[in-house]
């Protein structure tokens, strides 16, 4: 399983990263905040997903790192 998880720094996003890792998968975590080493993602990208150009670069980087994407968990939210 190859997954991209937005909002991966905490809460549901971090829980999804743990679940993917438990299943033997690899994930790329994206968040506007720094993603801690306690979140088991194979690659971390700090990005503001409200910036369309930055978002496109981040998803291209995630795709390249994983060698494809099976699942996308679009968990990021704006409060």
C-alpha positions as CSV (number, residue, x, y, z in Angstrom):
1,X,0.0,0.0,0.0
2,X,1.3,3.4,-1.0
3,X,-0.6,6.3,0.6
4,X,-0.5,10.1,0.8
5,X,-1.9,11.6,4.0
6,X,-2.6,15.3,4.4
7,X,-2.9,16.7,7.9
8,X,-0.4,14.0,9.0
9,X,1.2,15.9,11.9
10,X,-1.4,15.1,14.4
11,X,-4.9,13.6,15.2
12,X,-6.6,11.6,12.5
13,X,-3.8,12.1,10.0
14,X,-1.1,10.7,12.4
15,X,-3.4,7.8,13.3
16,X,-3.8,7.0,9.6
17,X,0.0,7.0,9.2
18,X,0.2,4.5,12.0
19,X,-2.5,2.4,10.5
20,X,-0.8,2.4,7.1
21,X,2.5,1.4,8.7
22,X,0.8,-1.4,10.7
23,X,-0.5,-2.8,7.4
24,X,3.0,-2.9,6.0
25,X,2.5,0.1,3.7
26,X,4.5,3.2,3.0
27,X,3.1,6.7,3.3
28,X,4.1,10.3,2.6
29,X,2.8,12.8,5.2
30,X,1.9,16.4,4.2
31,X,1.2,19.1,6.7
32,X,1.6,22.8,7.2
33,X,3.2,22.0,10.5
34,X,6.3,19.9,11.0
35,X,5.6,16.2,11.2
36,X,7.4,14.7,14.2
37,X,9.6,11.6,14.1
38,X,6.9,9.8,16.2
39,X,4.6,9.7,13.1
40,X,5.7,6.7,11.0
41,X,5.7,8.1,7.5
42,X,8.5,7.3,5.0
43,X,8.7,10.9,3.8
44,X,7.6,14.2,5.2
45,X,6.6,17.3,3.3
46,X,5.8,20.5,5.0
47,X,3.5,22.4,2.7
48,X,0.6,24.9,2.8
49,X,-2.1,23.1,0.8
50,X,-4.0,26.4,0.3
51,X,-1.1,27.3,-2.1
52,X,-2.0,25.6,-5.4
53,X,1.5,25.6,-6.8
54,X,3.0,24.3,-3.6
55,X,0.4,21.6,-3.4
56,X,1.1,20.4,-7.0
57,X,4.8,20.3,-6.3
58,X,4.2,18.4,-3.0
59,X,1.9,15.8,-4.7
60,X,4.5,15.3,-7.5
61,X,7.2,14.8,-4.9
62,X,5.0,12.3,-3.0
63,X,4.2,10.4,-6.2
64,X,7.9,10.2,-7.1
65,X,9.0,9.1,-3.6
66,X,6.4,6.3,-3.5
67,X,6.7,5.3,-7.1
68,X,2.9,5.6,-7.4
69,X,-0.1,6.2,-5.1
70,X,-2.7,3.6,-4.1
71,X,-4.6,5.7,-1.5
72,X,-5.0,9.3,-0.7
73,X,-6.3,10.4,2.7
74,X,-7.2,14.0,2.3
75,X,-7.5,14.8,6.0
76,X,-6.2,18.4,6.2
77,X,-8.6,20.9,7.5
78,X,-8.7,24.6,8.1
79,X,-10.2,25.8,11.4
